[in-house]
Each structure stands twice: as C-alpha cells, then as structure tokens.
Amino acid sequence: MANHVVLVGLMGSGKSTVGKRLAARLGRPFVDADHALEERAGATVAEVFERDGEDGFRAMESEVLAALAGRRDPSVIAAGGGVVLRADNRDRLRQPDLTVVFLDAGPAFLASRVKPKAHRPLLHGDADPRQVFTRLHAERAPLYAEVADLTVSVEPFHDEGDEPRQALADRVADLVRAHEHELAS
C-alpha cells in the first residue's frame, strides 16, 4: 500500500488547494513541498531562485522531496511544478511507496487562472503567461505522465458545478483508494 500521495502538475493545476481537500478526505496530513522548501531555506521560493539559481533551487527541491517521501506517516504532498525535471526525482516518484497523481490542465486554462506572484518566479516581469504555460506544458507534461500512477484532467471539473475543487478532490480520493486497494490485493 502506498504511504504517500504526491500531486504533480503545472502551477495553477490545483496541487495545493485540491491537495488540502484530498488530505481531509483520506484522513492524512497535507504538506506543500514549496512551503517545506521555504522553511528549510529560510527564504521564499523566489529568493532561493535569486540567491542559488535554478540549479540550486532544484537541488533543494530534491532534498525536500526525499525528506517528505521518507516520512513514516502517510501524507498528501503537493510537489513543486518542476520536481519532474530531475531524473533522481522521477526515479523517486516511481517508487512503489508513492501514489503519484498528475493534475493535468492545458496552457490556456492555466494562463487564465494564474497570476504572477512572488512564489512563481517563472511568471515574473513581463512574461506572457500563455507562452510560459505553453512552453512548460510541452516540456513537463510527458515527464508528469512518466511518473504518474493516475492522471486526472482538471478542466472538466471547472466546467461543471459550484465546487470544482471539492469535486476534483473527491474524484482523486476515489481513484487513490481504488489504486491503493489494487496494490494491496
């Protein structure tokens, strides 16, 4: 049986908001890997990017993933959007003690929802969000799919109903339970 559920996907796909609801549904604690990284670094994601460059940030992101995935008590982890860029992280995410859920969403959808914020260094300055998401989706979607045990399209949940995040969390919880039951059999 998987110990942890790890949510992967691009920024704005719902890893944190859905992750909190999913954790409540599964009766597990929720951990945002970006927040854990900030605690470890004593700085914001943007400050770590600025101070250590992307390579330094990615190294610290790997350390945080290993630490969170190594905890004994099962949890729900919202991984950073770029966690799949490093081969060692992809290897870790494919381990049988994790259930990895890819929250997939298209570039246009994400660009319409995500605003530049300090914790999103890839959207700083005058970057065009749609172009950024188009590039990131092309680079990362195959890597997310490579490590995912389950893939859920986010957009349909936002087309229906008043509580898309809750409906999405409910669906992911059902899929995770079925996956973990299958692994236990």
CORSULLIN-V675499 format. One record per run of one state. SS is the DSSP state (h for helix, s for strand, l for the rest). FROM is the first residue (numbers start at 1). LEN is the number of residues. Records with the same first field share a line. If there is no record, write none. Layout:
SS: FROM-LEN ; FROM-LEN
This chain:
l: 1-3 ; 9-6 ; 27-2 ; 42-3 ; 70-5 ; 79-4 ; 86-1 ; 94-4 ; 105-2 ; 114-7 ; 124-5 ; 148-2 ; 154-1 ; 160-4 ; 185-1
s: 4-5 ; 29-4 ; 75-4 ; 98-7 ; 150-4
h: 15-12 ; 33-9 ; 45-25 ; 83-3 ; 87-7 ; 107-7 ; 121-3 ; 129-19 ; 155-5 ; 164-21
